[in-house]
Amino acid sequence: MRVHAVSLSSTIVAVVVASIAAGCGSSSTPTTPTPTPTLSFSQRIQTEILTPSCASCHTDDGRSPAAGLNLKAGSAYAALVGVASTGKPGAVRVIPGNPSGSYLVQKLEGAADIVGLRMPRNGPPFLTDAQVALVRQWIQNGAPNN
């Protein structure tokens, strides 16, 4: 009985080693990762999120924008990326590559240490999880002005 068990174990090991060796010597073309499409600030962030959900309060059309933050098209990018928050000392609105450290994301998610209310202030409903994820992805991608 012991001889049979050793023989079976040897056979299993041989099959596993042969399978690994066959995979290593494969002449198939290596797979390349699927490129991630560039997330457009103007088409996705501005048009789908900022304009409909934020620009009604954060605009300079006929008044001073709330918190001095102008989020209308053509002005929003310059008012967000690398700009210090006027509401929370030491906070930066958008830190390219760092969504969790960006005060914009903290305000949209309603983090515990934000100053004032969660945005948009007329919520709930607030932005959807998918919309916040889109903002996070844009920032993670380096917050390009495209």
C-alpha angles and dihedrals in degrees: 000000000000091000090054092051092050090048092050092048091050091051093051092049091049092051092049093048091047091050092051092046091050090053093049094051094047116135093204118124113264114251117250121212116257108255115246111234114243112260108231117221094201097044102036111020099033100034100037102034119010100042098047099034107029114018096074089074100020100059136106093213102129095337146038112285118247111271088001088282115136109196100170118123112282094025106049100080094053090046094053116034115081092347122134117240115251091208103050120039113231095017121119119210096222125008108190110238094012113084096164091052093047113102091214090064092044090053092047092049095042097238115198096246100049120123113240125350134341112263137278085043094205089066153140101113090056125179114309120254088251092054092049089047089054091053090047091050092049090052092044088053089059098271095267120199097231 
